[in-house]
Amino acid sequence: MGGAKKPTAAKKDTSSSSKDSKKGKKDKGEGGPKKAEITVMVNEQQAMKIIQNAKVITVQDMARQTGVKISAANKFLKESAEKGIVKKVGGYSGHHLYQAVSS
């Protein structure tokens, strides 16, 4: 019976101008100051003391005790395992246990 009202000519002009202004916006990735890259290194001497004093250690323990992010601790433990300093002794689904290799 009743339908939607047709917009008047004045309303058509205002709606099209608001659409045009949205198209003119910049993408979030463009411009602005560039962020500096931050690299965080694990203090190897401190980390080795922690590993030697513990029976086993997880990535989360290493991160908490050294004061770095979990990703940095994970990278350190993976590289140490490749070098043969520590070995993976258990764990599952990213929650691995590492142990110092006996000399």
C-alpha atoms as an extended CHARMM CRD file, in Angstrom:
* protein
*
       103  EXT
         1         1  MET       CA              0.0000000000        0.0000000000        0.0000000000  PROA      1               0.0000000000
         2         2  GLY       CA              2.3770000000        2.6200000000        1.1940000000  PROA      2               0.0000000000
         3         3  GLY       CA              5.9060000000        2.5170000000       -0.0610000000  PROA      3               0.0000000000
         4         4  ALA       CA              9.1280000000        4.2760000000        0.6530000000  PROA      4               0.0000000000
         5         5  LYS       CA              9.0660000000        7.9650000000       -0.0690000000  PROA      5               0.0000000000
         6         6  LYS       CA             11.1570000000        9.1980000000       -2.9380000000  PROA      6               0.0000000000
         7         7  PRO       CA             13.8650000000       11.6340000000       -1.8130000000  PROA      7               0.0000000000
         8         8  THR       CA             13.4710000000       15.1830000000       -2.9620000000  PROA      8               0.0000000000
         9         9  ALA       CA             16.0320000000       16.8260000000       -5.2220000000  PROA      9               0.0000000000
        10        10  ALA       CA             17.6130000000       18.7140000000       -2.2920000000  PROA      10              0.0000000000
        11        11  LYS       CA             18.1660000000       15.5010000000       -0.3210000000  PROA      11              0.0000000000
        12        12  LYS       CA             19.6920000000       13.7730000000       -3.3550000000  PROA      12              0.0000000000
        13        13  ASP       CA             22.3850000000       16.4490000000       -3.5710000000  PROA      13              0.0000000000
        14        14  THR       CA             23.3810000000       16.2140000000        0.1040000000  PROA      14              0.0000000000
        15        15  SER       CA             23.5680000000       12.4050000000        0.1090000000  PROA      15              0.0000000000
        16        16  SER       CA             25.8320000000       12.3010000000       -2.9500000000  PROA      16              0.0000000000
        17        17  SER       CA             28.2010000000       14.9230000000       -1.5130000000  PROA      17              0.0000000000
        18        18  SER       CA             28.6690000000       12.9320000000        1.7120000000  PROA      18              0.0000000000
        19        19  LYS       CA             29.5910000000        9.8530000000       -0.3200000000  PROA      19              0.0000000000
        20        20  ASP       CA             32.1980000000       11.8290000000       -2.2490000000  PROA      20              0.0000000000
        21        21  SER       CA             33.8360000000       13.0520000000        0.9630000000  PROA      21              0.0000000000
        22        22  LYS       CA             34.2290000000        9.4600000000        2.1950000000  PROA      22              0.0000000000
        23        23  LYS       CA             36.0660000000        8.4710000000       -0.9860000000  PROA      23              0.0000000000
        24        24  GLY       CA             38.6120000000       11.2380000000       -0.5040000000  PROA      24              0.0000000000
        25        25  LYS       CA             39.9100000000        9.9150000000        2.8410000000  PROA      25              0.0000000000
        26        26  LYS       CA             43.4150000000        8.5050000000        3.0410000000  PROA      26              0.0000000000
        27        27  ASP       CA             44.0880000000        4.8710000000        3.8040000000  PROA      27              0.0000000000
        28        28  LYS       CA             45.4310000000        4.1890000000        7.2910000000  PROA      28              0.0000000000
        29        29  GLY       CA             48.6960000000        2.8510000000        5.8860000000  PROA      29              0.0000000000
        30        30  GLU       CA             49.6070000000        5.9930000000        3.9570000000  PROA      30              0.0000000000
        31        31  GLY       CA             51.6690000000        8.8760000000        5.2800000000  PROA      31              0.0000000000
        32        32  GLY       CA             52.4470000000        9.6570000000        8.8550000000  PROA      32              0.0000000000
        33        33  PRO       CA             55.6840000000        9.1580000000       10.7260000000  PROA      33              0.0000000000
        34        34  LYS       CA             57.3700000000        5.8220000000       10.1930000000  PROA      34              0.0000000000
        35        35  LYS       CA             57.8690000000        3.6180000000       13.2320000000  PROA      35              0.0000000000
        36        36  ALA       CA             61.3880000000        2.6830000000       14.2100000000  PROA      36              0.0000000000
        37        37  GLU       CA             62.2020000000       -1.0010000000       14.2920000000  PROA      37              0.0000000000
        38        38  ILE       CA             62.9240000000       -2.2650000000       17.7710000000  PROA      38              0.0000000000
        39        39  THR       CA             65.0400000000       -5.3380000000       18.3160000000  PROA      39              0.0000000000
        40        40  VAL       CA             65.0900000000       -7.0620000000       21.6720000000  PROA      40              0.0000000000
        41        41  MET       CA             67.9250000000       -9.3900000000       22.5190000000  PROA      41              0.0000000000
        42        42  VAL       CA             68.0270000000      -11.9250000000       25.3250000000  PROA      42              0.0000000000
        43        43  ASN       CA             71.0690000000      -11.5700000000       27.5610000000  PROA      43              0.0000000000
        44        44  GLU       CA             72.7470000000      -14.9220000000       26.8470000000  PROA      44              0.0000000000
        45        45  GLN       CA             74.7130000000      -15.1170000000       30.1070000000  PROA      45              0.0000000000
        46        46  GLN       CA             71.6190000000      -14.4330000000       32.1990000000  PROA      46              0.0000000000
        47        47  ALA       CA             69.5520000000      -16.8750000000       30.1540000000  PROA      47              0.0000000000
        48        48  MET       CA             72.1320000000      -19.6500000000       30.4640000000  PROA      48              0.0000000000
        49        49  LYS       CA             72.2150000000      -19.2070000000       34.2710000000  PROA      49              0.0000000000
        50        50  ILE       CA             68.4330000000      -19.5720000000       34.3440000000  PROA      50              0.0000000000
        51        51  ILE       CA             68.5430000000      -22.6770000000       32.1450000000  PROA      51              0.0000000000
        52        52  GLN       CA             71.3470000000      -24.2990000000       34.1650000000  PROA      52              0.0000000000
        53        53  ASN       CA             69.5800000000      -23.6870000000       37.5040000000  PROA      53              0.0000000000
        54        54  ALA       CA             66.2440000000      -25.1390000000       36.3860000000  PROA      54              0.0000000000
        55        55  LYS       CA             65.3860000000      -28.7720000000       35.6890000000  PROA      55              0.0000000000
        56        56  VAL       CA             63.2630000000      -27.7210000000       32.7180000000  PROA      56              0.0000000000
        57        57  ILE       CA             62.1620000000      -24.3500000000       31.4180000000  PROA      57              0.0000000000
        58        58  THR       CA             59.3340000000      -23.1510000000       29.2130000000  PROA      58              0.0000000000
        59        59  VAL       CA             59.2810000000      -20.2130000000       26.8360000000  PROA      59              0.0000000000
        60        60  GLN       CA             56.9570000000      -18.3770000000       29.1990000000  PROA      60              0.0000000000
        61        61  ASP       CA             59.3150000000      -18.8930000000       32.1660000000  PROA      61              0.0000000000
        62        62  MET       CA             62.2790000000      -17.6760000000       30.1300000000  PROA      62              0.0000000000
        63        63  ALA       CA             60.4030000000      -14.5550000000       29.0300000000  PROA      63              0.0000000000
        64        64  ARG       CA             59.2650000000      -13.7400000000       32.5610000000  PROA      64              0.0000000000
        65        65  GLN       CA             62.6820000000      -14.2270000000       34.1500000000  PROA      65              0.0000000000
        66        66  THR       CA             64.6790000000      -12.3510000000       31.5000000000  PROA      66              0.0000000000
        67        67  GLY       CA             62.1440000000       -9.5470000000       31.0610000000  PROA      67              0.0000000000
        68        68  VAL       CA             61.6320000000       -9.9410000000       27.3090000000  PROA      68              0.0000000000
        69        69  LYS       CA             58.6080000000      -10.7780000000       25.1880000000  PROA      69              0.0000000000
        70        70  ILE       CA             57.6000000000      -14.3850000000       24.6600000000  PROA      70              0.0000000000
        71        71  SER       CA             58.4990000000      -14.2140000000       20.9630000000  PROA      71              0.0000000000
        72        72  ALA       CA             62.0900000000      -13.1770000000       21.7860000000  PROA      72              0.0000000000
        73        73  ALA       CA             62.4370000000      -15.9380000000       24.3790000000  PROA      73              0.0000000000
        74        74  ASN       CA             60.9810000000      -18.4720000000       21.9480000000  PROA      74              0.0000000000
        75        75  LYS       CA             63.4490000000      -17.4680000000       19.2650000000  PROA      75              0.0000000000
        76        76  PHE       CA             66.3480000000      -17.7090000000       21.7240000000  PROA      76              0.0000000000
        77        77  LEU       CA             65.3490000000      -21.1920000000       22.8940000000  PROA      77              0.0000000000
        78        78  LYS       CA             64.8150000000      -22.4570000000       19.3340000000  PROA      78              0.0000000000
        79        79  GLU       CA             68.2270000000      -21.1490000000       18.2500000000  PROA      79              0.0000000000
        80        80  SER       CA             69.8190000000      -22.6690000000       21.3630000000  PROA      80              0.0000000000
        81        81  ALA       CA             68.2210000000      -26.0160000000       20.5360000000  PROA      81              0.0000000000
        82        82  GLU       CA             69.6400000000      -25.8400000000       16.9940000000  PROA      82              0.0000000000
        83        83  LYS       CA             73.1120000000      -25.0730000000       18.3860000000  PROA      83              0.0000000000
        84        84  GLY       CA             72.8460000000      -27.9930000000       20.8330000000  PROA      84              0.0000000000
        85        85  ILE       CA             72.9210000000      -25.9020000000       24.0190000000  PROA      85              0.0000000000
        86        86  VAL       CA             69.4550000000      -27.0240000000       25.1040000000  PROA      86              0.0000000000
        87        87  LYS       CA             67.1930000000      -29.8620000000       24.0210000000  PROA      87              0.0000000000
        88        88  LYS       CA             63.4340000000      -30.1520000000       23.7320000000  PROA      88              0.0000000000
        89        89  VAL       CA             62.2520000000      -32.7190000000       26.2790000000  PROA      89              0.0000000000
        90        90  GLY       CA             58.4680000000      -32.4920000000       26.0820000000  PROA      90              0.0000000000
        91        91  GLY       CA             55.4450000000      -30.3380000000       25.6720000000  PROA      91              0.0000000000
        92        92  TYR       CA             52.8590000000      -29.9360000000       22.9760000000  PROA      92              0.0000000000
        93        93  SER       CA             51.2200000000      -27.3490000000       20.7490000000  PROA      93              0.0000000000
        94        94  GLY       CA             53.7950000000      -24.5880000000       21.2240000000  PROA      94              0.0000000000
        95        95  HSD       CA             54.1870000000      -25.1630000000       24.9720000000  PROA      95              0.0000000000
        96        96  HSD       CA             57.4940000000      -26.9880000000       24.8610000000  PROA      96              0.0000000000
        97        97  LEU       CA             59.8240000000      -27.8670000000       27.7050000000  PROA      97              0.0000000000
        98        98  TYR       CA             63.5420000000      -27.2950000000       27.2840000000  PROA      98              0.0000000000
        99        99  GLN       CA             66.4040000000      -28.6970000000       29.3050000000  PROA      99              0.0000000000
       100       100  ALA       CA             70.1180000000      -27.8870000000       29.3690000000  PROA      100             0.0000000000
       101       101  VAL       CA             72.3070000000      -30.4280000000       27.5980000000  PROA      101             0.0000000000
       102       102  SER       CA             74.6590000000      -32.1690000000       30.0380000000  PROA      102             0.0000000000
       103       103  SER       CA             78.2850000000      -31.5270000000       29.1460000000  PROA      103             0.0000000000
